[in-house]
Amino acid sequence: MSSPTLHPLLRYSQHDGELGHCCPLLWDLRESPRTARHVSAPDRTLSALELSQHATNPPVSLLRVTCGIFPQESWVAEAQNWLGVTVGNVLDAIFETVNTQITYPEWNQLCPKQQDRVNIVFDARWRRFMDAAQVRERGVLRSDCVLLHVLFAGLSLAPDMDATYLLTLKRPKR
């Protein structure tokens, strides 16, 4: 049986598409999925209709997303919808996964050099906010652990893993 086809908005391409992007979606994983925009129309967020479209054809009720840059194997985003997983469900699952506070065991599995790098990103993040103390109190998030690789660059089917897709991330251009 063939694998479901991924919605074009979510699809990674090794070839640069519109405006040099490998995915038609512009989205910083640290921000709400409702801020996701089209590469072709960066001033316009995705519509409710676009977010409600099925993530695959034919629709699936479960879609897993993993990423090689995640330092922990347990950081798998799972989008579930018995009516068929939508584009919005996938973005929400990724957002929830990367914006979760890391646990002490997860922190302790990072090497000291990686912990130093994560601390730099964490410090820069909480200092940007007006309510910096409240943000700092929440602690290190998984999104801090991916360092500067915070832009969604698309999904591709994971080989030999049922209903699992690989998330590609990229760094913002300076």
VMD Tcl script that builds the backbone (N, CA, C; Angstrom):
set m [mol new atoms 522]
animate dup $m
set s [atomselect $m all]
$s set {name element resname resid chain x y z} {
  {N N MET 1 A 0.843 -1.180 0.000}
  {CA C MET 1 A 0.000 0.000 0.000}
  {C C MET 1 A 0.889 1.245 0.000}
  {N N SER 2 A 0.536 2.243 -0.782}
  {CA C SER 2 A 1.356 3.451 -0.870}
  {C C SER 2 A 1.086 4.377 0.313}
  {N N SER 3 A 2.057 5.235 0.598}
  {CA C SER 3 A 1.955 6.181 1.699}
  {C C SER 3 A 1.040 7.332 1.313}
  {N N PRO 4 A 0.399 7.922 2.305}
  {CA C PRO 4 A -0.423 9.102 2.017}
  {C C PRO 4 A 0.437 10.243 1.464}
  {N N THR 5 A -0.160 11.072 0.644}
  {CA C THR 5 A 0.515 12.245 0.097}
  {C C THR 5 A 0.336 13.401 1.064}
  {N N LEU 6 A 1.419 14.065 1.388}
  {CA C LEU 6 A 1.398 15.176 2.330}
  {C C LEU 6 A 0.868 16.437 1.657}
  {N N HIS 7 A 0.132 17.239 2.411}
  {CA C HIS 7 A -0.407 18.509 1.912}
  {C C HIS 7 A 0.756 19.394 1.446}
  {N N PRO 8 A 0.614 20.089 0.330}
  {CA C PRO 8 A 1.706 20.925 -0.199}
  {C C PRO 8 A 2.228 21.976 0.780}
  {N N LEU 9 A 1.396 22.504 1.657}
  {CA C LEU 9 A 1.865 23.503 2.620}
  {C C LEU 9 A 2.885 22.932 3.602}
  {N N LEU 10 A 2.798 21.644 3.861}
  {CA C LEU 10 A 3.666 21.000 4.850}
  {C C LEU 10 A 4.888 20.331 4.236}
  {N N ARG 11 A 4.885 20.187 2.937}
  {CA C ARG 11 A 5.870 19.361 2.249}
  {C C ARG 11 A 7.245 20.027 2.138}
  {N N TYR 12 A 8.267 19.286 2.536}
  {CA C TYR 12 A 9.658 19.709 2.355}
  {C C TYR 12 A 10.098 19.370 0.936}
  {N N SER 13 A 10.932 20.237 0.363}
  {CA C SER 13 A 11.540 19.957 -0.934}
  {C C SER 13 A 13.022 20.282 -0.840}
  {N N GLN 14 A 13.837 19.410 -1.358}
  {CA C GLN 14 A 15.279 19.678 -1.343}
  {C C GLN 14 A 15.648 20.768 -2.339}
  {N N HIS 15 A 14.718 21.097 -3.210}
  {CA C HIS 15 A 14.935 22.153 -4.193}
  {C C HIS 15 A 14.291 23.438 -3.690}
  {N N ASP 16 A 15.001 24.528 -3.789}
  {CA C ASP 16 A 14.432 25.800 -3.373}
  {C C ASP 16 A 13.226 26.128 -4.223}
  {N N GLY 17 A 12.159 26.454 -3.547}
  {CA C GLY 17 A 10.936 26.838 -4.232}
  {C C GLY 17 A 10.845 28.336 -4.335}
  {N N GLU 18 A 9.655 28.812 -4.051}
  {CA C GLU 18 A 9.372 30.238 -4.154}
  {C C GLU 18 A 10.260 31.044 -3.202}
  {N N LEU 19 A 10.874 32.076 -3.734}
  {CA C LEU 19 A 11.731 32.986 -2.971}
  {C C LEU 19 A 12.853 32.259 -2.221}
  {N N GLY 20 A 13.314 31.128 -2.761}
  {CA C GLY 20 A 14.436 30.410 -2.168}
  {C C GLY 20 A 14.104 29.559 -0.959}
  {N N HIS 21 A 12.837 29.314 -0.703}
  {CA C HIS 21 A 12.437 28.494 0.442}
  {C C HIS 21 A 12.182 27.062 0.006}
  {N N CYS 22 A 12.433 26.124 0.913}
  {CA C CYS 22 A 12.240 24.711 0.616}
  {C C CYS 22 A 10.840 24.234 1.004}
  {N N CYS 23 A 9.997 25.156 1.458}
  {CA C CYS 23 A 8.635 24.846 1.879}
  {C C CYS 23 A 7.801 26.109 1.647}
  {N N PRO 24 A 6.550 25.974 1.236}
  {CA C PRO 24 A 5.732 27.168 0.986}
  {C C PRO 24 A 5.229 27.868 2.241}
  {N N LEU 25 A 5.631 27.382 3.405}
  {CA C LEU 25 A 5.147 27.912 4.669}
  {C C LEU 25 A 6.262 28.638 5.410}
  {N N LEU 26 A 5.962 29.819 5.931}
  {CA C LEU 26 A 6.883 30.565 6.793}
  {C C LEU 26 A 6.342 30.488 8.210}
  {N N TRP 27 A 7.128 29.876 9.111}
  {CA C TRP 27 A 6.645 29.753 10.485}
  {C C TRP 27 A 7.810 29.558 11.435}
  {N N ASP 28 A 7.857 30.391 12.450}
  {CA C ASP 28 A 8.830 30.279 13.528}
  {C C ASP 28 A 8.176 29.411 14.607}
  {N N LEU 29 A 8.803 28.285 14.920}
  {CA C LEU 29 A 8.207 27.318 15.848}
  {C C LEU 29 A 7.976 27.875 17.248}
  {N N ARG 30 A 8.603 28.965 17.580}
  {CA C ARG 30 A 8.429 29.572 18.904}
  {C C ARG 30 A 7.154 30.398 18.975}
  {N N GLU 31 A 6.546 30.655 17.822}
  {CA C GLU 31 A 5.327 31.468 17.766}
  {C C GLU 31 A 4.119 30.590 17.489}
  {N N SER 32 A 2.966 31.101 17.802}
  {CA C SER 32 A 1.729 30.356 17.582}
  {C C SER 32 A 1.622 29.907 16.122}
  {N N PRO 33 A 1.077 28.717 15.904}
  {CA C PRO 33 A 0.843 28.273 14.527}
  {C C PRO 33 A -0.065 29.222 13.742}
  {N N ARG 34 A -0.835 30.030 14.447}
  {CA C ARG 34 A -1.719 30.978 13.772}
  {C C ARG 34 A -0.941 32.133 13.158}
  {N N THR 35 A 0.385 32.186 13.387}
  {CA C THR 35 A 1.225 33.206 12.756}
  {C C THR 35 A 1.873 32.684 11.474}
  {N N ALA 36 A 1.646 31.414 11.151}
  {CA C ALA 36 A 2.226 30.825 9.927}
  {C C ALA 36 A 1.703 31.573 8.708}
  {N N ARG 37 A 2.609 31.816 7.769}
  {CA C ARG 37 A 2.271 32.596 6.567}
  {C C ARG 37 A 2.740 31.864 5.318}
  {N N HIS 38 A 2.262 32.327 4.197}
  {CA C HIS 38 A 2.704 31.822 2.898}
  {C C HIS 38 A 3.984 32.526 2.479}
  {N N VAL 39 A 4.892 31.800 1.867}
  {CA C VAL 39 A 6.091 32.419 1.316}
  {C C VAL 39 A 5.689 33.448 0.260}
  {N N SER 40 A 4.695 33.102 -0.542}
  {CA C SER 40 A 4.280 33.976 -1.637}
  {C C SER 40 A 3.509 35.209 -1.164}
  {N N ALA 41 A 2.983 35.171 0.071}
  {CA C ALA 41 A 2.229 36.309 0.614}
  {C C ALA 41 A 2.581 36.449 2.097}
  {N N PRO 42 A 3.799 36.893 2.404}
  {CA C PRO 42 A 4.260 36.902 3.797}
  {C C PRO 42 A 3.487 37.827 4.729}
  {N N ASP 43 A 2.658 38.691 4.196}
  {CA C ASP 43 A 1.853 39.567 5.039}
  {C C ASP 43 A 0.529 38.922 5.442}
  {N N ARG 44 A 0.250 37.732 4.904}
  {CA C ARG 44 A -1.033 37.072 5.148}
  {C C ARG 44 A -0.815 35.756 5.884}
  {N N THR 45 A -1.474 35.605 7.036}
  {CA C THR 45 A -1.394 34.334 7.758}
  {C C THR 45 A -2.295 33.308 7.058}
  {N N LEU 46 A -2.076 32.049 7.390}
  {CA C LEU 46 A -2.921 31.004 6.824}
  {C C LEU 46 A -4.359 31.214 7.291}
  {N N SER 47 A -5.284 30.952 6.410}
  {CA C SER 47 A -6.696 31.107 6.740}
  {C C SER 47 A -7.179 29.899 7.543}
  {N N ALA 48 A -8.323 30.066 8.169}
  {CA C ALA 48 A -8.938 28.951 8.901}
  {C C ALA 48 A -9.224 27.791 7.954}
  {N N LEU 49 A -9.595 28.109 6.730}
  {CA C LEU 49 A -9.855 27.064 5.737}
  {C C LEU 49 A -8.587 26.273 5.434}
  {N N GLU 50 A -7.476 26.960 5.258}
  {CA C GLU 50 A -6.210 26.275 4.965}
  {C C GLU 50 A -5.768 25.407 6.143}
  {N N LEU 51 A -5.929 25.920 7.361}
  {CA C LEU 51 A -5.547 25.160 8.549}
  {C C LEU 51 A -6.442 23.943 8.759}
  {N N SER 52 A -7.673 23.997 8.248}
  {CA C SER 52 A -8.616 22.886 8.442}
  {C C SER 52 A -8.515 21.815 7.350}
  {N N GLN 53 A -7.677 22.030 6.352}
  {CA C GLN 53 A -7.515 21.031 5.294}
  {C C GLN 53 A -6.750 19.822 5.828}
  {N N HIS 54 A -7.072 18.655 5.293}
  {CA C HIS 54 A -6.381 17.440 5.722}
  {C C HIS 54 A -4.889 17.542 5.427}
  {N N ALA 55 A -4.088 17.045 6.364}
  {CA C ALA 55 A -2.631 17.078 6.231}
  {C C ALA 55 A -2.140 16.058 5.210}
  {N N THR 56 A -2.935 15.032 4.965}
  {CA C THR 56 A -2.556 13.990 4.010}
  {C C THR 56 A -3.749 13.606 3.153}
  {N N ASN 57 A -3.448 12.994 2.043}
  {CA C ASN 57 A -4.461 12.424 1.160}
  {C C ASN 57 A -4.031 10.995 0.837}
  {N N PRO 58 A -4.783 10.000 1.227}
  {CA C PRO 58 A -6.024 10.069 1.986}
  {C C PRO 58 A -5.763 10.508 3.427}
  {N N PRO 59 A -6.807 11.000 4.105}
  {CA C PRO 59 A -6.651 11.454 5.483}
  {C C PRO 59 A -6.221 10.315 6.412}
  {N N VAL 60 A -5.458 10.672 7.433}
  {CA C VAL 60 A -5.045 9.722 8.469}
  {C C VAL 60 A -5.532 10.251 9.816}
  {N N SER 61 A -5.717 9.360 10.784}
  {CA C SER 61 A -6.188 9.788 12.110}
  {C C SER 61 A -5.028 10.056 13.064}
  {N N LEU 62 A -3.820 9.634 12.701}
  {CA C LEU 62 A -2.639 9.850 13.535}
  {C C LEU 62 A -1.454 10.164 12.633}
  {N N LEU 63 A -0.726 11.206 12.991}
  {CA C LEU 63 A 0.479 11.577 12.245}
  {C C LEU 63 A 1.540 11.977 13.274}
  {N N ARG 64 A 2.697 11.307 13.205}
  {CA C ARG 64 A 3.805 11.604 14.120}
  {C C ARG 64 A 4.842 12.438 13.404}
  {N N VAL 65 A 5.475 13.348 14.160}
  {CA C VAL 65 A 6.539 14.189 13.615}
  {C C VAL 65 A 7.734 14.088 14.548}
  {N N THR 66 A 8.879 13.769 13.974}
  {CA C THR 66 A 10.124 13.712 14.729}
  {C C THR 66 A 11.165 14.538 13.990}
  {N N CYS 67 A 12.273 14.786 14.649}
  {CA C CYS 67 A 13.301 15.624 14.036}
  {C C CYS 67 A 14.669 15.189 14.536}
  {N N GLY 68 A 15.618 15.054 13.627}
  {CA C GLY 68 A 16.970 14.656 13.991}
  {C C GLY 68 A 17.699 15.684 14.834}
  {N N ILE 69 A 17.275 16.928 14.787}
  {CA C ILE 69 A 17.938 17.976 15.569}
  {C C ILE 69 A 17.453 17.988 17.014}
  {N N PHE 70 A 16.305 17.345 17.296}
  {CA C PHE 70 A 15.837 17.255 18.669}
  {C C PHE 70 A 16.822 16.387 19.448}
  {N N PRO 71 A 17.282 16.868 20.599}
  {CA C PRO 71 A 18.258 16.087 21.348}
  {C C PRO 71 A 17.669 14.858 22.031}
  {N N GLN 72 A 16.386 14.746 22.103}
  {CA C GLN 72 A 15.747 13.626 22.803}
  {C C GLN 72 A 14.840 12.859 21.839}
  {N N GLU 73 A 14.931 11.546 21.877}
  {CA C GLU 73 A 14.057 10.720 21.042}
  {C C GLU 73 A 12.600 10.834 21.458}
  {N N SER 74 A 12.361 11.212 22.707}
  {CA C SER 74 A 10.988 11.281 23.211}
  {C C SER 74 A 10.230 12.511 22.711}
  {N N TRP 75 A 10.910 13.416 22.031}
  {CA C TRP 75 A 10.262 14.626 21.557}
  {C C TRP 75 A 9.554 14.366 20.229}
  {N N VAL 76 A 8.545 13.571 20.266}
  {CA C VAL 76 A 7.764 13.253 19.073}
  {C C VAL 76 A 6.435 13.984 19.173}
  {N N ALA 77 A 6.134 14.759 18.153}
  {CA C ALA 77 A 4.846 15.451 18.102}
  {C C ALA 77 A 3.828 14.498 17.495}
  {N N GLU 78 A 2.692 14.362 18.142}
  {CA C GLU 78 A 1.631 13.497 17.625}
  {C C GLU 78 A 0.376 14.316 17.393}
  {N N ALA 79 A -0.047 14.353 16.148}
  {CA C ALA 79 A -1.297 15.011 15.778}
  {C C ALA 79 A -2.344 13.918 15.599}
  {N N GLN 80 A -3.464 14.057 16.299}
  {CA C GLN 80 A -4.527 13.066 16.206}
  {C C GLN 80 A -5.855 13.744 15.922}
  {N N ASN 81 A -6.622 13.131 15.042}
  {CA C ASN 81 A -7.958 13.638 14.739}
  {C C ASN 81 A -8.697 12.500 14.044}
  {N N TRP 82 A -9.694 11.970 14.680}
  {CA C TRP 82 A -10.392 10.816 14.109}
  {C C TRP 82 A -11.103 11.151 12.806}
  {N N LEU 83 A -11.320 12.446 12.538}
  {CA C LEU 83 A -11.914 12.862 11.268}
  {C C LEU 83 A -10.860 13.073 10.183}
  {N N GLY 84 A -9.604 12.953 10.578}
  {CA C GLY 84 A -8.483 13.178 9.660}
  {C C GLY 84 A -7.640 14.330 10.157}
  {N N VAL 85 A -6.362 14.090 10.366}
  {CA C VAL 85 A -5.436 15.109 10.861}
  {C C VAL 85 A -5.380 16.261 9.860}
  {N N THR 86 A -5.462 17.480 10.380}
  {CA C THR 86 A -5.442 18.670 9.531}
  {C C THR 86 A -4.076 19.350 9.577}
  {N N VAL 87 A -3.878 20.285 8.675}
  {CA C VAL 87 A -2.661 21.098 8.666}
  {C C VAL 87 A -2.517 21.785 10.026}
  {N N GLY 88 A -3.604 22.349 10.538}
  {CA C GLY 88 A -3.582 23.006 11.842}
  {C C GLY 88 A -3.238 22.053 12.975}
  {N N ASN 89 A -3.763 20.818 12.918}
  {CA C ASN 89 A -3.434 19.820 13.938}
  {C C ASN 89 A -1.939 19.541 13.976}
  {N N VAL 90 A -1.326 19.442 12.800}
  {CA C VAL 90 A 0.112 19.162 12.713}
  {C C VAL 90 A 0.911 20.324 13.296}
  {N N LEU 91 A 0.592 21.548 12.892}
  {CA C LEU 91 A 1.317 22.707 13.405}
  {C C LEU 91 A 1.129 22.849 14.909}
  {N N ASP 92 A -0.086 22.608 15.396}
  {CA C ASP 92 A -0.351 22.683 16.841}
  {C C ASP 92 A 0.471 21.645 17.603}
  {N N ALA 93 A 0.551 20.426 17.087}
  {CA C ALA 93 A 1.304 19.361 17.761}
  {C C ALA 93 A 2.793 19.697 17.818}
  {N N ILE 94 A 3.335 20.234 16.736}
  {CA C ILE 94 A 4.746 20.627 16.722}
  {C C ILE 94 A 4.977 21.755 17.721}
  {N N PHE 95 A 4.106 22.751 17.700}
  {CA C PHE 95 A 4.231 23.895 18.606}
  {C C PHE 95 A 4.197 23.441 20.068}
  {N N GLU 96 A 3.245 22.597 20.392}
  {CA C GLU 96 A 3.121 22.103 21.768}
  {C C GLU 96 A 4.367 21.314 22.185}
  {N N THR 97 A 4.893 20.523 21.286}
  {CA C THR 97 A 6.076 19.713 21.596}
  {C C THR 97 A 7.300 20.573 21.859}
  {N N VAL 98 A 7.556 21.561 21.013}
  {CA C VAL 98 A 8.785 22.355 21.169}
  {C C VAL 98 A 8.649 23.472 22.195}
  {N N ASN 99 A 7.440 23.800 22.610}
  {CA C ASN 99 A 7.249 24.858 23.599}
  {C C ASN 99 A 6.900 24.293 24.972}
  {N N THR 100 A 7.368 23.095 25.221}
  {CA C THR 100 A 7.237 22.430 26.511}
  {C C THR 100 A 8.520 22.638 27.299}
  {N N GLN 101 A 8.384 22.866 28.590}
  {CA C GLN 101 A 9.566 23.007 29.437}
  {C C GLN 101 A 10.305 21.671 29.480}
  {N N ILE 102 A 11.632 21.732 29.399}
  {CA C ILE 102 A 12.389 20.491 29.462}
  {C C ILE 102 A 12.461 20.019 30.914}
  {N N THR 103 A 12.635 18.735 31.068}
  {CA C THR 103 A 12.717 18.142 32.396}
  {C C THR 103 A 14.173 18.088 32.848}
  {N N TYR 104 A 14.370 17.862 34.126}
  {CA C TYR 104 A 15.741 17.721 34.636}
  {C C TYR 104 A 16.479 16.553 33.969}
  {N N PRO 105 A 15.844 15.388 33.808}
  {CA C PRO 105 A 16.556 14.307 33.108}
  {C C PRO 105 A 16.950 14.685 31.668}
  {N N GLU 106 A 16.055 15.420 30.965}
  {CA C GLU 106 A 16.391 15.865 29.601}
  {C C GLU 106 A 17.583 16.816 29.639}
  {N N TRP 107 A 17.564 17.751 30.583}
  {CA C TRP 107 A 18.664 18.703 30.721}
  {C C TRP 107 A 19.973 17.970 31.014}
  {N N ASN 108 A 19.914 16.995 31.910}
  {CA C ASN 108 A 21.120 16.260 32.306}
  {C C ASN 108 A 21.681 15.384 31.190}
  {N N GLN 109 A 20.853 15.062 30.189}
  {CA C GLN 109 A 21.350 14.282 29.053}
  {C C GLN 109 A 22.117 15.146 28.050}
  {N N LEU 110 A 22.000 16.456 28.166}
  {CA C LEU 110 A 22.765 17.347 27.296}
  {C C LEU 110 A 24.190 17.440 27.826}
  {N N CYS 111 A 25.156 17.482 26.927}
  {CA C CYS 111 A 26.539 17.639 27.360}
  {C C CYS 111 A 26.738 19.083 27.853}
  {N N PRO 112 A 27.765 19.340 28.666}
  {CA C PRO 112 A 27.972 20.694 29.201}
  {C C PRO 112 A 28.074 21.769 28.108}
  {N N LYS 113 A 28.701 21.465 27.000}
  {CA C LYS 113 A 28.816 22.446 25.905}
  {C C LYS 113 A 27.432 22.788 25.349}
  {N N GLN 114 A 26.592 21.766 25.195}
  {CA C GLN 114 A 25.228 21.994 24.701}
  {C C GLN 114 A 24.418 22.769 25.735}
  {N N GLN 115 A 24.592 22.463 27.012}
  {CA C GLN 115 A 23.897 23.207 28.065}
  {C C GLN 115 A 24.269 24.687 28.021}
  {N N ASP 116 A 25.550 24.980 27.793}
  {CA C ASP 116 A 25.989 26.379 27.679}
  {C C ASP 116 A 25.317 27.082 26.506}
  {N N ARG 117 A 25.249 26.397 25.371}
  {CA C ARG 117 A 24.605 26.981 24.189}
  {C C ARG 117 A 23.118 27.223 24.426}
  {N N VAL 118 A 22.465 26.259 25.052}
  {CA C VAL 118 A 21.036 26.394 25.348}
  {C C VAL 118 A 20.811 27.558 26.311}
  {N N ASN 119 A 21.678 27.704 27.306}
  {CA C ASN 119 A 21.548 28.816 28.260}
  {C C ASN 119 A 21.646 30.167 27.563}
  {N N ILE 120 A 22.521 30.285 26.576}
  {CA C ILE 120 A 22.657 31.536 25.820}
  {C C ILE 120 A 21.356 31.862 25.086}
  {N N VAL 121 A 20.770 30.850 24.443}
  {CA C VAL 121 A 19.508 31.044 23.720}
  {C C VAL 121 A 18.377 31.366 24.698}
  {N N PHE 122 A 18.333 30.637 25.801}
  {CA C PHE 122 A 17.313 30.874 26.826}
  {C C PHE 122 A 17.410 32.294 27.368}
  {N N ASP 123 A 18.620 32.739 27.715}
  {CA C ASP 123 A 18.803 34.095 28.243}
  {C C ASP 123 A 18.370 35.156 27.232}
  {N N ALA 124 A 18.712 34.948 25.971}
  {CA C ALA 124 A 18.308 35.905 24.935}
  {C C ALA 124 A 16.785 35.931 24.791}
  {N N ARG 125 A 16.142 34.764 24.920}
  {CA C ARG 125 A 14.677 34.699 24.760}
  {C C ARG 125 A 13.963 35.445 25.881}
  {N N TRP 126 A 14.292 35.149 27.128}
  {CA C TRP 126 A 13.526 35.767 28.210}
  {C C TRP 126 A 13.791 37.257 28.325}
  {N N ARG 127 A 14.956 37.705 27.898}
  {CA C ARG 127 A 15.271 39.136 27.983}
  {C C ARG 127 A 14.499 39.978 26.961}
  {N N ARG 128 A 13.959 39.342 25.927}
  {CA C ARG 128 A 13.200 40.063 24.902}
  {C C ARG 128 A 11.803 40.463 25.352}
  {N N PHE 129 A 11.316 39.887 26.423}
  {CA C PHE 129 A 9.938 40.094 26.831}
  {C C PHE 129 A 9.788 41.199 27.870}
  {N N MET 130 A 8.644 41.875 27.807}
  {CA C MET 130 A 8.344 42.912 28.802}
  {C C MET 130 A 8.228 42.279 30.190}
  {N N ASP 131 A 7.601 41.098 30.253}
  {CA C ASP 131 A 7.457 40.384 31.523}
  {C C ASP 131 A 8.569 39.336 31.641}
  {N N ALA 132 A 9.806 39.807 31.540}
  {CA C ALA 132 A 10.984 38.930 31.486}
  {C C ALA 132 A 11.069 37.977 32.671}
  {N N ALA 133 A 10.760 38.451 33.850}
  {CA C ALA 133 A 10.865 37.596 35.038}
  {C C ALA 133 A 9.910 36.409 34.952}
  {N N GLN 134 A 8.702 36.663 34.459}
  {CA C GLN 134 A 7.718 35.582 34.320}
  {C C GLN 134 A 8.165 34.572 33.271}
  {N N VAL 135 A 8.705 35.043 32.156}
  {CA C VAL 135 A 9.192 34.154 31.098}
  {C C VAL 135 A 10.382 33.350 31.619}
  {N N ARG 136 A 11.285 34.005 32.325}
  {CA C ARG 136 A 12.461 33.323 32.865}
  {C C ARG 136 A 12.056 32.254 33.868}
  {N N GLU 137 A 11.053 32.556 34.668}
  {CA C GLU 137 A 10.574 31.617 35.682}
  {C C GLU 137 A 10.023 30.338 35.059}
  {N N ARG 138 A 9.476 30.448 33.868}
  {CA C ARG 138 A 8.935 29.260 33.183}
  {C C ARG 138 A 10.045 28.271 32.851}
  {N N GLY 139 A 11.257 28.762 32.678}
  {CA C GLY 139 A 12.402 27.878 32.479}
  {C C GLY 139 A 12.730 27.618 31.024}
  {N N VAL 140 A 13.695 26.745 30.837}
  {CA C VAL 140 A 14.185 26.382 29.513}
  {C C VAL 140 A 13.127 25.553 28.785}
  {N N LEU 141 A 12.850 25.947 27.559}
  {CA C LEU 141 A 11.899 25.221 26.725}
  {C C LEU 141 A 12.656 24.363 25.719}
  {N N ARG 142 A 11.968 23.382 25.190}
  {CA C ARG 142 A 12.586 22.549 24.153}
  {C C ARG 142 A 13.011 23.388 22.956}
  {N N SER 143 A 12.257 24.443 22.667}
  {CA C SER 143 A 12.623 25.312 21.537}
  {C C SER 143 A 13.980 25.968 21.762}
  {N N ASP 144 A 14.369 26.191 23.014}
  {CA C ASP 144 A 15.699 26.725 23.295}
  {C C ASP 144 A 16.781 25.714 22.908}
  {N N CYS 145 A 16.457 24.438 23.009}
  {CA C CYS 145 A 17.431 23.374 22.754}
  {C C CYS 145 A 17.739 23.175 21.278}
  {N N VAL 146 A 16.887 23.681 20.396}
  {CA C VAL 146 A 17.188 23.575 18.963}
  {C C VAL 146 A 18.035 24.761 18.516}
  {N N LEU 147 A 18.406 25.585 19.491}
  {CA C LEU 147 A 19.275 26.738 19.293}
  {C C LEU 147 A 18.676 27.691 18.280}
  {N N LEU 148 A 19.330 27.913 17.169}
  {CA C LEU 148 A 18.848 28.888 16.189}
  {C C LEU 148 A 18.010 28.265 15.076}
  {N N HIS 149 A 17.841 26.952 15.097}
  {CA C HIS 149 A 17.072 26.258 14.057}
  {C C HIS 149 A 15.591 26.281 14.440}
  {N N VAL 150 A 14.940 27.402 14.206}
  {CA C VAL 150 A 13.575 27.607 14.691}
  {C C VAL 150 A 12.544 27.795 13.582}
  {N N LEU 151 A 12.970 27.762 12.337}
  {CA C LEU 151 A 12.020 27.948 11.232}
  {C C LEU 151 A 11.597 26.610 10.642}
  {N N PHE 152 A 10.296 26.467 10.468}
  {CA C PHE 152 A 9.729 25.279 9.837}
  {C C PHE 152 A 10.188 25.240 8.379}
  {N N ALA 153 A 10.730 24.107 7.969}
  {CA C ALA 153 A 11.186 23.968 6.589}
  {C C ALA 153 A 10.513 22.793 5.884}
  {N N GLY 154 A 9.518 22.204 6.518}
  {CA C GLY 154 A 8.741 21.164 5.866}
  {C C GLY 154 A 8.899 19.790 6.485}
  {N N LEU 155 A 8.023 18.889 6.031}
  {CA C LEU 155 A 8.006 17.509 6.492}
  {C C LEU 155 A 8.268 16.580 5.319}
  {N N SER 156 A 8.900 15.462 5.611}
  {CA C SER 156 A 9.083 14.409 4.613}
  {C C SER 156 A 8.843 13.070 5.301}
  {N N LEU 157 A 8.386 12.108 4.546}
  {CA C LEU 157 A 8.050 10.799 5.091}
  {C C LEU 157 A 9.298 10.129 5.656}
  {N N ALA 158 A 9.192 9.625 6.875}
  {CA C ALA 158 A 10.311 8.909 7.504}
  {C C ALA 158 A 10.367 7.500 6.930}
  {N N PRO 159 A 11.544 7.071 6.483}
  {CA C PRO 159 A 11.644 5.732 5.926}
  {C C PRO 159 A 11.415 4.664 7.006}
  {N N ASP 160 A 10.674 3.650 6.657}
  {CA C ASP 160 A 10.431 2.496 7.530}
  {C C ASP 160 A 9.779 2.838 8.870}
  {N N MET 161 A 9.051 3.943 8.926}
  {CA C MET 161 A 8.345 4.310 10.152}
  {C C MET 161 A 6.916 4.671 9.779}
  {N N ASP 162 A 5.982 3.883 10.219}
  {CA C ASP 162 A 4.587 4.068 9.866}
  {C C ASP 162 A 4.023 5.382 10.424}
  {N N ALA 163 A 3.372 6.152 9.580}
  {CA C ALA 163 A 2.690 7.410 9.947}
  {C C ALA 163 A 3.621 8.420 10.597}
  {N N THR 164 A 4.919 8.360 10.281}
  {CA C THR 164 A 5.888 9.280 10.881}
  {C C THR 164 A 6.558 10.108 9.801}
  {N N TYR 165 A 6.678 11.396 10.099}
  {CA C TYR 165 A 7.300 12.336 9.172}
  {C C TYR 165 A 8.471 13.009 9.854}
  {N N LEU 166 A 9.479 13.344 9.085}
  {CA C LEU 166 A 10.670 14.019 9.581}
  {C C LEU 166 A 10.504 15.520 9.392}
  {N N LEU 167 A 10.737 16.245 10.449}
  {CA C LEU 167 A 10.667 17.705 10.421}
  {C C LEU 167 A 12.034 18.259 10.069}
  {N N THR 168 A 12.062 19.118 9.068}
  {CA C THR 168 A 13.280 19.821 8.725}
  {C C THR 168 A 13.159 21.239 9.262}
  {N N LEU 169 A 14.204 21.686 9.946}
  {CA C LEU 169 A 14.262 23.028 10.497}
  {C C LEU 169 A 15.377 23.807 9.820}
  {N N LYS 170 A 15.279 25.114 9.868}
  {CA C LYS 170 A 16.366 25.933 9.337}
  {C C LYS 170 A 16.527 27.169 10.198}
  {N N ARG 171 A 17.646 27.815 10.009}
  {CA C ARG 171 A 17.940 29.041 10.739}
  {C C ARG 171 A 17.431 30.242 9.970}
  {N N PRO 172 A 16.999 31.280 10.668}
  {CA C PRO 172 A 16.606 32.511 9.953}
  {C C PRO 172 A 17.822 33.133 9.289}
  {N N LYS 173 A 17.587 33.759 8.158}
  {CA C LYS 173 A 18.671 34.490 7.492}
  {C C LYS 173 A 18.910 35.764 8.263}
  {N N ARG 174 A 20.141 36.125 8.359}
  {CA C ARG 174 A 20.473 37.350 9.103}
  {C C ARG 174 A 20.470 38.545 8.187}
}
mol reanalyze $m
mol bondsrecalc $m
mol representation Tube
mol addrep $m
